[in-house]
């Protein structure tokens, strides 16, 4: 899960870049509810 990643500036930058590409903050997907959701 995302919250288990190392607290490192490179990791944060990568998550920011992924969020920009997906146009959605991937950090918000790091919950049991989001992982079990089938909504798009």
NUDRENSE-367467 format. One record per residue (C-alpha): x, y, z; residue in three letters. Coordinates in Angstrom, 2 decimals, padded with zeros to 5 digits. Each point is the difference from the previous one (the first is absolute). Example, Ala and Ser with C-alpha at 12.3 -4.5 7.8 and 13.67 -1.06 7.14 Angstrom:
SITE | 012.30 | -004.50 | 007.80 | Ala
SITE | 001.37 | 003.44 | -000.66 | Ser
% end
This chain:
SITE | 000.00 | 000.00 | 000.00 | Unk
SITE | 001.09 | 003.53 | -000.65 | Unk
SITE | 000.14 | 000.98 | 003.68 | Unk
SITE | 002.67 | -002.65 | 000.54 | Unk
SITE | 002.41 | 001.56 | -002.49 | Unk
SITE | 003.17 | 001.60 | 001.27 | Unk
SITE | -000.39 | 003.69 | 000.88 | Unk
SITE | 002.43 | 001.22 | -002.63 | Unk
SITE | -000.09 | 003.04 | -002.31 | Unk
SITE | 000.51 | -002.25 | -003.05 | Unk
SITE | -003.03 | -002.10 | 000.95 | Unk
SITE | -002.09 | 003.13 | 000.57 | Unk
SITE | 001.05 | 001.39 | -003.38 | Unk
SITE | -000.90 | -003.26 | -001.72 | Unk
SITE | -003.43 | -000.08 | 001.68 | Unk
SITE | -000.57 | 003.61 | -001.07 | Unk
SITE | 000.93 | -000.84 | -003.60 | Unk
SITE | -002.27 | -003.05 | -000.03 | Unk
SITE | -002.84 | 002.08 | 001.43 | Unk
SITE | 000.51 | 002.64 | -002.71 | Unk
SITE | -000.09 | -002.59 | -002.77 | Unk
SITE | -003.10 | -001.71 | 001.41 | Unk
SITE | -001.63 | 003.34 | 000.94 | Unk
SITE | -000.83 | -001.52 | 003.36 | Unk
SITE | 001.95 | 000.05 | 003.28 | Unk
SITE | 001.18 | -003.60 | 000.32 | Unk
SITE | 000.47 | 000.51 | 003.74 | Unk
SITE | -003.80 | 000.10 | 000.30 | Unk
SITE | -000.14 | -003.53 | -001.40 | Unk
SITE | 001.93 | -001.37 | 002.96 | Unk
SITE | -002.86 | -001.25 | 002.15 | Unk
SITE | -001.89 | -003.26 | 000.32 | Unk
SITE | -003.17 | 001.72 | -001.22 | Unk
SITE | 001.67 | 001.37 | -003.14 | Unk
SITE | 001.68 | -003.32 | -000.77 | Unk
SITE | -003.32 | -001.85 | 000.30 | Unk
SITE | -001.93 | 002.55 | -002.03 | Unk
SITE | -001.07 | -000.80 | -003.54 | Unk
SITE | -000.99 | 003.59 | -000.74 | Unk
SITE | 002.07 | 001.81 | -002.59 | Unk
% end
